[in-house]
């Protein structure tokens, strides 16, 4: 199996001294899965929606099953000039385009946005997270919610606060990976169950 | 610093149960470096030469120093219909285009191709490796040779033979990472010395 992960710096694993991020950690010991980690720092849903088709195209193959995971949101919710970088309605339009477009190619899964330290961003993230959950349900795309558990996770929060306010270290990424890897949707998606 | 690694399945770390590959392992504990691993399985120098510019473009930033690493070769040297998938002169043309093109954007480094188990492919790889070394020297691009050491590495060879003839496991990738990480060119390139 080959799994492509599209998203932002959290997908890329920025700040992880082990260069795994939550995606690499959630695939630990799954040697039969080739991971293409295509997280890019600072990217919004609009950036990812524009970038994913050509980057997926050169990685798709018919010699093995393919999977595409998306995860984004925090950069949409950051303010720029007093407004979110991407308005909520636009975030959902972008998410809809990505999930339906990629869903035509192979099974797709959406991991909801992890939190940041800034409470204003987190308040907007909670709204976006709920909208993404509803959209995914409507599109019958599996959705893994990590926002509330990680907002309540002292290690994740402490590591992010100590680094740059957004990215945890090995421990926080492992906590997020544990949430994802234990989720029935992830297990089914990656062929475990 | 942000480091982009372009290459083939060995760059992607195919077969590594830890999903690090030699690139992730060579950057262990370098939390300040964000890794964008853009290895793609089966890609030749021609594929990578066509793909790297747009993929680099969306990842380049001026908020941090950038680095680009290339590593390829084995797929060029595999036979298809009795001929190498990419002829040696074409491989060198592609390498020249990548090293000079990327070199206009940021510091660039070339890691020579690691071996595969097939002795015919390895014989062609030895020729290509020497040509790449010469080209890199001419372009003043640092070059790290891993071919001979890994051909002589029993663990690397045994793991690759036991898996699919090309990709080692955690141990073999670690051996390659150790060669790269200890090289003065890598240390200077990643800002250690």
Boltz contact constraints between the chains, C-beta under 6 A:
constraints:
  - contact:
      token1: [A, 14]
      token2: [B, 34]
      max_distance: 6.0
  - contact:
      token1: [A, 17]
      token2: [B, 29]
      max_distance: 6.0
  - contact:
      token1: [A, 17]
      token2: [B, 31]
      max_distance: 6.0
  - contact:
      token1: [A, 19]
      token2: [B, 24]
      max_distance: 6.0
  - contact:
      token1: [A, 19]
      token2: [B, 27]
      max_distance: 6.0
  - contact:
      token1: [A, 19]
      token2: [B, 35]
      max_distance: 6.0
  - contact:
      token1: [A, 24]
      token2: [B, 19]
      max_distance: 6.0
  - contact:
      token1: [A, 27]
      token2: [B, 19]
      max_distance: 6.0
  - contact:
      token1: [A, 29]
      token2: [B, 17]
      max_distance: 6.0
  - contact:
      token1: [A, 31]
      token2: [B, 17]
      max_distance: 6.0
  - contact:
      token1: [A, 34]
      token2: [B, 14]
      max_distance: 6.0
  - contact:
      token1: [A, 35]
      token2: [B, 19]
      max_distance: 6.0
  - contact:
      token1: [A, 37]
      token2: [B, 37]
      max_distance: 6.0
  - contact:
      token1: [A, 40]
      token2: [B, 59]
      max_distance: 6.0
  - contact:
      token1: [A, 51]
      token2: [B, 58]
      max_distance: 6.0
  - contact:
      token1: [A, 58]
      token2: [B, 51]
      max_distance: 6.0
  - contact:
      token1: [A, 59]
      token2: [B, 40]
      max_distance: 6.0
